[in-house]
Amino acid sequence: MNTQGEEMLQTAQNLIRQTGKTLNLSDADIQKLITPEHSHEAKLEIKLDNGSKKSFQAYRVQHNSNIGPYKGGIRFHPQVSLPEVQALATLMSIKCSVAGIPLGGGKGGIVVDPKTLSEAELERLSRAYVRAFAEFIGEEKDIPAPDVNTNGQIMSWMVDEYIKIKGGSTSEEQISKWRGTFTGKPIEIGGSLGRTEATGRGGVIALKELLSKLGSKFQASGPKPTIAVQGFGNVGYYFAEIASKEGFDIVAVSDSKGGIIYKNMEPLDIPLVMKCKKEKGTLSGCYCSGGVCELKGGRPISNEELLELGVDILVPSALENVIHKGNMTKIKAKIVVEMANGPVTEEAHDYLVEKGVYIIPDVFANSGGVTVSYLEWKQNMENEKWAEEKVNTRLLELMTQAFESIWFKFEKNKGSLKDAAFQVAIERMIT
Ligand code: NAD
Protein backbone atom coordinates (compact mmCIF):
# COMPACT_ATOMS: atom_id res chain seq x y z
CA MET A 1 0.00 0.00 0.00
CA ASN A 2 1.10 3.54 -0.73
CA THR A 3 2.18 5.73 2.13
CA GLN A 4 0.41 9.05 2.66
CA GLY A 5 3.45 10.82 1.16
CA GLU A 6 3.31 8.67 -1.96
CA GLU A 7 -0.40 9.35 -2.38
CA MET A 8 0.18 13.09 -2.02
CA LEU A 9 2.91 12.92 -4.62
CA GLN A 10 0.74 10.97 -7.04
CA THR A 11 -2.11 13.47 -6.63
CA ALA A 12 0.20 16.44 -7.26
CA GLN A 13 1.80 14.76 -10.28
CA ASN A 14 -1.61 13.74 -11.71
CA LEU A 15 -2.81 17.33 -11.51
CA ILE A 16 0.27 18.45 -13.45
CA ARG A 17 -0.21 15.65 -16.03
CA GLN A 18 -3.89 16.52 -16.56
CA THR A 19 -3.12 20.23 -16.87
CA GLY A 20 -0.22 19.50 -19.23
CA LYS A 21 -2.56 17.51 -21.47
CA THR A 22 -5.16 20.33 -21.48
CA LEU A 23 -2.40 22.74 -22.47
CA ASN A 24 -1.17 20.33 -25.20
CA LEU A 25 2.30 20.02 -23.66
CA SER A 26 4.62 17.29 -24.91
CA ASP A 27 5.25 14.24 -22.74
CA ALA A 28 8.85 15.43 -22.35
CA ASP A 29 7.70 18.81 -21.03
CA ILE A 30 5.25 17.16 -18.62
CA GLN A 31 7.98 14.85 -17.37
CA LYS A 32 10.25 17.83 -16.78
CA LEU A 33 7.53 19.56 -14.75
CA ILE A 34 7.03 16.50 -12.61
CA THR A 35 10.65 15.64 -11.92
CA PRO A 36 12.40 17.59 -9.15
CA GLU A 37 15.62 19.27 -10.22
CA HIS A 38 17.48 18.14 -7.08
CA SER A 39 16.78 15.91 -4.10
CA HIS A 40 19.24 16.22 -1.22
CA GLU A 41 19.39 13.85 1.74
CA ALA A 42 21.53 13.86 4.86
CA LYS A 43 21.88 12.11 8.19
CA LEU A 44 22.14 14.75 10.89
CA GLU A 45 24.06 13.58 13.94
CA ILE A 46 23.66 15.65 17.11
CA LYS A 47 24.74 15.31 20.71
CA LEU A 48 21.83 14.78 23.09
CA ASP A 49 21.78 16.43 26.53
CA ASN A 50 22.68 13.09 28.16
CA GLY A 51 25.96 13.00 26.19
CA SER A 52 24.88 10.27 23.71
CA LYS A 53 24.63 10.83 19.96
CA LYS A 54 21.59 10.41 17.75
CA SER A 55 21.07 10.80 14.01
CA PHE A 56 18.05 12.08 12.15
CA GLN A 57 17.14 11.69 8.48
CA ALA A 58 16.80 15.05 6.69
CA TYR A 59 15.70 16.15 3.21
CA ARG A 60 15.70 19.18 0.94
CA VAL A 61 13.90 18.79 -2.38
CA GLN A 62 14.33 21.51 -5.01
CA HIS A 63 11.53 21.04 -7.49
CA ASN A 64 11.54 23.76 -10.12
CA SER A 65 13.54 26.97 -10.53
CA ASN A 66 12.34 28.18 -13.94
CA ILE A 67 10.74 31.25 -12.40
CA GLY A 68 13.24 31.95 -9.59
CA PRO A 69 15.05 30.55 -6.54
CA TYR A 70 13.40 27.60 -4.78
CA LYS A 71 11.10 28.55 -1.88
CA GLY A 72 9.49 26.34 0.76
CA GLY A 73 9.33 25.48 4.41
CA ILE A 74 11.17 22.98 6.59
CA ARG A 75 8.96 20.52 8.45
CA PHE A 76 9.95 18.69 11.67
CA HIS A 77 7.69 15.67 11.98
CA PRO A 78 8.03 11.91 12.62
CA GLN A 79 6.10 11.13 9.40
CA VAL A 80 8.30 13.21 7.08
CA SER A 81 9.30 11.11 4.05
CA LEU A 82 11.02 11.80 0.74
CA PRO A 83 7.79 11.41 -1.34
CA GLU A 84 5.96 13.77 1.01
CA VAL A 85 8.70 16.41 0.82
CA GLN A 86 8.75 16.03 -2.99
CA ALA A 87 4.94 16.42 -3.18
CA LEU A 88 5.06 19.55 -1.03
CA ALA A 89 7.95 20.99 -3.09
CA THR A 90 5.93 20.36 -6.27
CA LEU A 91 2.92 22.19 -4.83
CA MET A 92 5.17 25.10 -3.79
CA SER A 93 6.26 25.50 -7.43
CA ILE A 94 2.60 25.70 -8.44
CA LYS A 95 1.71 28.05 -5.56
CA CYS A 96 4.55 30.53 -6.21
CA SER A 97 3.85 30.48 -9.92
CA VAL A 98 0.11 31.07 -9.59
CA ALA A 99 0.76 33.82 -7.01
CA GLY A 100 2.89 35.57 -9.63
CA ILE A 101 5.98 35.85 -7.43
CA PRO A 102 9.44 35.24 -8.92
CA LEU A 103 10.19 32.09 -6.92
CA GLY A 104 10.20 28.35 -7.57
CA GLY A 105 9.28 25.42 -5.36
CA GLY A 106 11.22 23.61 -2.67
CA LYS A 107 10.58 21.91 0.65
CA GLY A 108 12.59 20.38 3.45
CA GLY A 109 12.08 18.18 6.43
CA ILE A 110 13.58 16.23 9.28
CA VAL A 111 12.14 12.93 10.53
CA VAL A 112 11.80 13.88 14.19
CA ASP A 113 9.20 14.37 16.87
CA PRO A 114 10.37 17.74 18.19
CA LYS A 115 8.39 17.25 21.42
CA THR A 116 10.93 14.59 22.43
CA LEU A 117 13.85 17.05 22.25
CA SER A 118 14.94 19.73 24.71
CA GLU A 119 15.29 23.28 23.42
CA ALA A 120 19.09 22.91 23.30
CA GLU A 121 18.78 19.66 21.29
CA LEU A 122 16.31 21.33 18.91
CA GLU A 123 18.77 24.17 18.38
CA ARG A 124 21.62 21.72 17.64
CA LEU A 125 19.38 19.85 15.17
CA SER A 126 18.31 23.08 13.41
CA ARG A 127 21.92 24.21 13.08
CA ALA A 128 22.96 20.74 11.83
CA TYR A 129 20.33 20.98 9.08
CA VAL A 130 21.87 24.22 7.85
CA ARG A 131 25.42 22.80 7.93
CA ALA A 132 24.27 19.78 5.90
CA PHE A 133 22.53 21.79 3.18
CA ALA A 134 24.38 25.15 3.30
CA GLU A 135 25.94 24.77 -0.15
CA PHE A 136 22.52 24.18 -1.76
CA ILE A 137 20.56 27.02 -0.12
CA GLY A 138 21.13 30.78 -0.30
CA GLU A 139 19.26 34.02 -0.93
CA GLU A 140 19.51 33.56 -4.70
CA LYS A 141 19.32 29.74 -4.71
CA ASP A 142 16.84 28.30 -2.24
CA ILE A 143 14.96 30.10 0.54
CA PRO A 144 13.52 27.95 3.36
CA ALA A 145 10.84 29.05 5.85
CA PRO A 146 8.89 27.62 8.80
CA ASP A 147 6.38 24.81 8.24
CA VAL A 148 4.78 22.24 10.56
CA ASN A 149 6.56 22.36 13.98
CA THR A 150 9.11 24.98 12.95
CA ASN A 151 8.87 28.69 13.80
CA GLY A 152 10.63 32.05 14.00
CA GLN A 153 12.96 30.85 16.77
CA ILE A 154 14.15 27.94 14.60
CA MET A 155 14.64 30.34 11.67
CA SER A 156 16.81 32.58 13.96
CA TRP A 157 19.12 29.64 14.78
CA MET A 158 19.26 28.67 11.13
CA VAL A 159 20.07 32.19 9.91
CA ASP A 160 22.74 32.55 12.58
CA GLU A 161 24.35 29.26 11.54
CA TYR A 162 24.17 30.20 7.87
CA ILE A 163 25.86 33.56 8.46
CA LYS A 164 28.61 31.84 10.51
CA ILE A 165 29.24 29.45 7.61
CA LYS A 166 29.31 32.31 5.12
CA GLY A 167 32.08 34.03 7.07
CA GLY A 168 30.59 36.14 9.84
CA SER A 169 30.42 39.89 9.93
CA THR A 170 30.80 41.96 6.80
CA SER A 171 28.75 44.92 5.45
CA GLU A 172 25.23 45.53 6.72
CA GLU A 173 23.92 45.02 3.16
CA GLN A 174 25.58 41.60 2.92
CA ILE A 175 24.24 40.48 6.30
CA SER A 176 20.74 41.60 5.26
CA LYS A 177 21.01 39.55 2.05
CA TRP A 178 22.23 36.45 3.90
CA ARG A 179 19.27 36.86 6.26
CA GLY A 180 17.12 36.69 3.13
CA THR A 181 18.08 33.00 2.86
CA PHE A 182 15.31 32.26 5.39
CA THR A 183 11.87 33.86 5.74
CA GLY A 184 9.42 33.75 8.63
CA LYS A 185 12.10 35.31 10.84
CA PRO A 186 11.43 37.43 13.93
CA ILE A 187 11.09 41.15 13.03
CA GLU A 188 14.36 42.08 14.84
CA ILE A 189 16.43 39.99 12.44
CA GLY A 190 14.72 40.95 9.21
CA GLY A 191 11.25 39.43 9.43
CA SER A 192 8.39 41.33 7.78
CA LEU A 193 5.53 43.17 9.40
CA GLY A 194 2.22 41.73 8.25
CA ARG A 195 3.51 38.15 7.84
CA THR A 196 1.52 36.74 10.78
CA GLU A 197 -1.81 37.89 9.33
CA ALA A 198 -0.84 37.43 5.66
CA THR A 199 -2.40 34.03 4.91
CA GLY A 200 -5.77 35.01 6.41
CA ARG A 201 -5.64 38.45 4.80
CA GLY A 202 -4.84 36.92 1.42
CA GLY A 203 -7.82 34.57 1.73
CA VAL A 204 -10.17 37.51 2.28
CA ILE A 205 -8.66 39.26 -0.76
CA ALA A 206 -9.24 36.12 -2.84
CA LEU A 207 -12.87 35.90 -1.67
CA LYS A 208 -13.58 39.57 -2.40
CA GLU A 209 -12.06 39.23 -5.87
CA LEU A 210 -14.29 36.26 -6.64
CA LEU A 211 -17.39 38.09 -5.40
CA SER A 212 -16.59 41.13 -7.51
CA LYS A 213 -16.34 38.89 -10.61
CA LEU A 214 -19.55 37.03 -9.78
CA GLY A 215 -21.52 40.26 -9.28
CA SER A 216 -25.24 39.54 -9.26
CA LYS A 217 -24.61 35.80 -9.85
CA PHE A 218 -23.92 35.62 -6.10
CA GLN A 219 -26.87 36.42 -3.87
CA ALA A 220 -26.18 36.51 -0.13
CA SER A 221 -28.84 34.93 2.05
CA GLY A 222 -29.05 38.03 4.29
CA PRO A 223 -27.98 41.67 4.31
CA LYS A 224 -24.34 40.56 4.54
CA PRO A 225 -22.81 37.29 3.25
CA THR A 226 -22.55 34.72 6.05
CA ILE A 227 -19.38 32.68 6.68
CA ALA A 228 -18.50 29.61 8.76
CA VAL A 229 -14.79 29.10 9.50
CA GLN A 230 -13.40 25.70 10.52
CA GLY A 231 -10.12 26.08 12.42
CA PHE A 232 -9.33 29.03 14.68
CA GLY A 233 -5.53 29.03 14.54
CA ASN A 234 -3.30 31.48 12.69
CA VAL A 235 -5.12 31.16 9.37
CA GLY A 236 -8.73 30.78 10.56
CA TYR A 237 -8.53 33.52 13.18
CA TYR A 238 -7.08 36.19 10.91
CA PHE A 239 -9.40 35.22 8.07
CA ALA A 240 -12.40 35.59 10.41
CA GLU A 241 -11.16 38.82 11.97
CA ILE A 242 -10.32 40.53 8.67
CA ALA A 243 -13.46 39.27 6.90
CA SER A 244 -15.71 40.62 9.67
CA LYS A 245 -14.03 44.04 9.31
CA GLU A 246 -14.60 43.82 5.55
CA GLY A 247 -18.37 43.47 5.86
CA PHE A 248 -18.97 39.71 6.17
CA ASP A 249 -20.89 38.07 9.01
CA ILE A 250 -18.87 35.28 10.65
CA VAL A 251 -21.60 33.15 12.15
CA ALA A 252 -19.67 30.05 13.27
CA VAL A 253 -16.06 29.17 14.12
CA SER A 254 -14.51 25.98 15.46
CA ASP A 255 -11.27 24.47 16.72
CA SER A 256 -10.26 20.85 17.27
CA LYS A 257 -12.69 20.48 20.21
CA GLY A 258 -15.74 21.88 18.37
CA GLY A 259 -17.21 25.27 17.67
CA ILE A 260 -19.63 27.97 18.58
CA ILE A 261 -22.66 29.55 16.95
CA TYR A 262 -25.47 31.84 18.16
CA LYS A 263 -28.96 30.38 18.20
CA ASN A 264 -30.18 32.52 15.31
CA MET A 265 -26.84 32.63 13.50
CA GLU A 266 -26.17 36.24 14.52
CA PRO A 267 -22.62 37.40 13.73
CA LEU A 268 -19.89 36.57 16.25
CA ASP A 269 -17.59 39.23 17.68
CA ILE A 270 -14.34 37.60 16.56
CA PRO A 271 -11.83 39.43 18.82
CA LEU A 272 -14.14 38.65 21.78
CA VAL A 273 -14.31 34.98 20.77
CA MET A 274 -10.49 34.89 20.62
CA LYS A 275 -10.23 36.56 24.03
CA CYS A 276 -12.54 33.90 25.44
CA LYS A 277 -10.65 31.05 23.72
CA LYS A 278 -7.39 32.33 25.22
CA GLU A 279 -8.95 32.43 28.69
CA LYS A 280 -10.78 29.10 28.49
CA GLY A 281 -8.31 27.19 26.35
CA THR A 282 -10.88 26.07 23.75
CA LEU A 283 -13.86 27.53 21.94
CA SER A 284 -16.10 24.91 23.49
CA GLY A 285 -15.75 26.69 26.84
CA CYS A 286 -17.11 29.88 25.28
CA TYR A 287 -20.85 29.26 25.14
CA CYS A 288 -23.55 28.99 27.71
CA SER A 289 -27.28 29.18 28.00
CA GLY A 290 -27.81 31.91 30.54
CA GLY A 291 -25.52 32.56 33.49
CA VAL A 292 -22.28 34.49 33.40
CA CYS A 293 -20.32 34.02 30.22
CA GLU A 294 -18.79 36.05 27.45
CA LEU A 295 -20.98 34.82 24.62
CA LYS A 296 -24.53 34.75 25.85
CA GLY A 297 -26.97 32.76 23.76
CA GLY A 298 -24.25 30.83 22.02
CA ARG A 299 -24.45 27.08 21.58
CA PRO A 300 -21.84 24.45 20.79
CA ILE A 301 -21.56 23.05 17.32
CA SER A 302 -19.55 20.06 16.13
CA ASN A 303 -17.01 20.38 13.35
CA GLU A 304 -19.18 18.15 11.12
CA GLU A 305 -22.27 20.31 11.74
CA LEU A 306 -20.33 23.49 11.01
CA LEU A 307 -19.42 22.27 7.52
CA GLU A 308 -23.06 21.53 6.73
CA LEU A 309 -24.51 24.87 7.91
CA GLY A 310 -26.71 26.91 5.58
CA VAL A 311 -24.10 29.66 5.20
CA ASP A 312 -23.12 31.46 1.99
CA ILE A 313 -19.40 30.81 2.34
CA LEU A 314 -17.48 27.97 3.97
CA VAL A 315 -13.84 28.41 4.96
CA PRO A 316 -12.05 25.17 5.98
CA SER A 317 -8.87 26.42 7.68
CA ALA A 318 -7.67 23.44 9.70
CA LEU A 319 -7.06 20.03 8.18
CA GLU A 320 -6.96 18.22 4.85
CA ASN A 321 -9.82 16.06 3.44
CA VAL A 322 -12.60 17.43 5.71
CA ILE A 323 -15.05 17.72 2.80
CA HIS A 324 -15.30 14.27 1.28
CA LYS A 325 -17.58 11.65 -0.25
CA GLY A 326 -19.38 11.17 3.08
CA ASN A 327 -20.51 14.79 3.55
CA MET A 328 -20.26 16.43 0.11
CA THR A 329 -24.00 16.14 -0.59
CA LYS A 330 -24.75 18.01 2.64
CA ILE A 331 -22.64 21.09 1.88
CA LYS A 332 -24.94 24.08 1.40
CA ALA A 333 -22.42 26.92 0.92
CA LYS A 334 -22.20 28.52 -2.53
CA ILE A 335 -18.50 29.31 -2.15
CA VAL A 336 -15.73 27.31 -0.45
CA VAL A 337 -12.41 29.04 0.29
CA GLU A 338 -9.71 26.38 0.73
CA MET A 339 -7.55 28.05 3.38
CA ALA A 340 -6.14 24.75 4.71
CA ASN A 341 -4.06 22.68 2.31
CA GLY A 342 -6.23 20.09 0.55
CA PRO A 343 -9.42 20.37 2.66
CA VAL A 344 -11.67 19.12 -0.18
CA THR A 345 -11.00 15.67 -1.65
CA GLU A 346 -10.83 15.33 -5.45
CA GLU A 347 -14.17 13.50 -5.56
CA ALA A 348 -15.94 16.11 -3.41
CA HIS A 349 -14.33 18.90 -5.42
CA ASP A 350 -15.67 17.57 -8.72
CA TYR A 351 -19.11 16.92 -7.23
CA LEU A 352 -19.43 20.42 -5.76
CA VAL A 353 -18.11 22.18 -8.87
CA GLU A 354 -20.61 20.23 -10.96
CA LYS A 355 -23.34 21.46 -8.57
CA GLY A 356 -22.27 25.08 -9.21
CA VAL A 357 -20.23 25.71 -6.06
CA TYR A 358 -17.21 27.99 -6.54
CA ILE A 359 -14.13 26.57 -4.82
CA ILE A 360 -11.18 28.95 -4.46
CA PRO A 361 -8.28 26.45 -4.60
CA ASP A 362 -5.70 26.22 -1.82
CA VAL A 363 -2.77 26.96 -4.15
CA PHE A 364 -4.20 30.45 -4.55
CA ALA A 365 -6.48 30.96 -1.49
CA ASN A 366 -3.68 30.45 1.05
CA SER A 367 -0.85 31.96 -1.02
CA GLY A 368 -0.91 35.24 0.97
CA GLY A 369 1.64 33.70 3.34
CA VAL A 370 4.23 32.87 0.71
CA THR A 371 3.56 36.19 -1.01
CA VAL A 372 4.50 38.11 2.13
CA SER A 373 7.48 35.76 2.59
CA TYR A 374 8.56 36.93 -0.85
CA LEU A 375 8.14 40.55 0.34
CA GLU A 376 10.27 39.72 3.41
CA TRP A 377 12.99 38.34 1.12
CA LYS A 378 12.75 41.43 -1.09
CA GLN A 379 13.16 43.74 1.93
CA ASN A 380 16.23 41.75 3.00
CA MET A 381 17.73 41.84 -0.52
CA GLU A 382 17.27 45.63 -0.62
CA ASN A 383 18.23 46.13 3.06
CA GLU A 384 14.90 47.83 3.76
CA LYS A 385 12.16 47.59 6.41
CA TRP A 386 8.70 48.34 5.09
CA ALA A 387 5.75 49.70 7.07
CA GLU A 388 2.94 47.18 7.51
CA GLU A 389 0.67 49.27 5.28
CA LYS A 390 3.14 48.97 2.40
CA VAL A 391 3.34 45.19 2.86
CA ASN A 392 -0.47 44.91 2.90
CA THR A 393 -0.80 47.11 -0.19
CA ARG A 394 1.72 44.99 -2.12
CA LEU A 395 -0.08 41.81 -1.00
CA LEU A 396 -3.37 43.21 -2.27
CA GLU A 397 -1.83 44.19 -5.62
CA LEU A 398 -0.12 40.82 -6.14
CA MET A 399 -3.15 38.73 -5.17
CA THR A 400 -5.50 40.84 -7.27
CA GLN A 401 -3.25 40.41 -10.31
CA ALA A 402 -2.99 36.67 -9.64
CA PHE A 403 -6.78 36.34 -9.46
CA GLU A 404 -7.20 38.24 -12.74
CA SER A 405 -5.04 35.62 -14.49
CA ILE A 406 -6.98 32.74 -12.92
CA TRP A 407 -10.33 34.28 -13.80
CA PHE A 408 -9.24 34.91 -17.40
CA LYS A 409 -8.35 31.23 -17.82
CA PHE A 410 -11.51 30.13 -16.00
CA GLU A 411 -13.74 32.09 -18.36
CA LYS A 412 -11.82 30.91 -21.40
CA ASN A 413 -11.47 27.20 -20.63
CA LYS A 414 -14.39 26.69 -18.18
CA GLY A 415 -13.82 23.75 -15.77
CA SER A 416 -13.01 24.81 -12.19
CA LEU A 417 -11.01 27.61 -10.58
CA LYS A 418 -8.51 24.90 -9.56
CA ASP A 419 -8.06 23.82 -13.21
CA ALA A 420 -7.58 27.48 -14.14
CA ALA A 421 -5.03 28.06 -11.35
CA PHE A 422 -2.97 25.03 -12.43
CA GLN A 423 -3.11 26.16 -16.07
CA VAL A 424 -1.83 29.64 -15.15
CA ALA A 425 0.93 28.18 -12.99
CA ILE A 426 2.13 25.61 -15.50
CA GLU A 427 2.11 27.95 -18.48
CA ARG A 428 4.37 30.30 -16.52
CA MET A 429 6.67 27.45 -15.47
CA ILE A 430 7.33 26.26 -19.01
CA THR A 431 7.82 29.61 -20.72
P1 NAD B 1 -2.65 26.38 13.48
O1 NAD B 1 -1.99 25.24 14.13
O2 NAD B 1 -2.34 27.78 13.93
O3 NAD B 1 -4.26 26.22 13.61
C1 NAD B 1 -4.95 25.08 13.28
C2 NAD B 1 -6.37 25.20 13.83
O4 NAD B 1 -7.10 24.05 13.42
C3 NAD B 1 -6.46 25.24 15.35
O5 NAD B 1 -7.46 26.16 15.73
C4 NAD B 1 -6.89 23.83 15.72
O6 NAD B 1 -7.62 23.78 16.94
C5 NAD B 1 -7.79 23.53 14.55
N1 NAD B 1 -8.04 22.10 14.36
C6 NAD B 1 -7.21 21.05 14.54
N2 NAD B 1 -7.87 19.90 14.32
C7 NAD B 1 -9.12 20.24 14.00
C8 NAD B 1 -10.28 19.51 13.67
N3 NAD B 1 -10.29 18.18 13.67
N4 NAD B 1 -11.41 20.20 13.36
C9 NAD B 1 -11.43 21.55 13.40
N5 NAD B 1 -10.37 22.29 13.71
C10 NAD B 1 -9.24 21.64 14.01
O7 NAD B 1 -2.39 26.19 11.93
P2 NAD B 1 -2.50 27.29 10.78
O8 NAD B 1 -1.17 27.91 10.58
O9 NAD B 1 -3.69 28.13 11.03
O10 NAD B 1 -2.74 26.36 9.49
C11 NAD B 1 -4.03 25.83 9.18
C12 NAD B 1 -4.01 25.24 7.78
O11 NAD B 1 -3.60 26.24 6.85
C13 NAD B 1 -3.05 24.07 7.56
O12 NAD B 1 -3.64 23.22 6.58
C14 NAD B 1 -1.83 24.74 6.96
O13 NAD B 1 -1.06 23.85 6.19
C15 NAD B 1 -2.50 25.78 6.09
N6 NAD B 1 -1.63 26.90 5.72
C16 NAD B 1 -1.09 27.72 6.68
C17 NAD B 1 -0.33 28.80 6.30
C18 NAD B 1 0.22 29.76 7.31
O14 NAD B 1 0.79 30.80 6.89
N7 NAD B 1 0.07 29.52 8.61
C19 NAD B 1 -0.05 29.04 4.93
C20 NAD B 1 -0.60 28.18 3.98
C21 NAD B 1 -1.39 27.12 4.40
Residues whose N, C-alpha, C, O or C-beta is under 5 A from the ligand:
A	BS01	NAD	T199 Q230 G231 F232 G233 N234 V235 G236 S254 D255 S256 N303 S317 A318 L319 M339 A340 N341 N366 G369
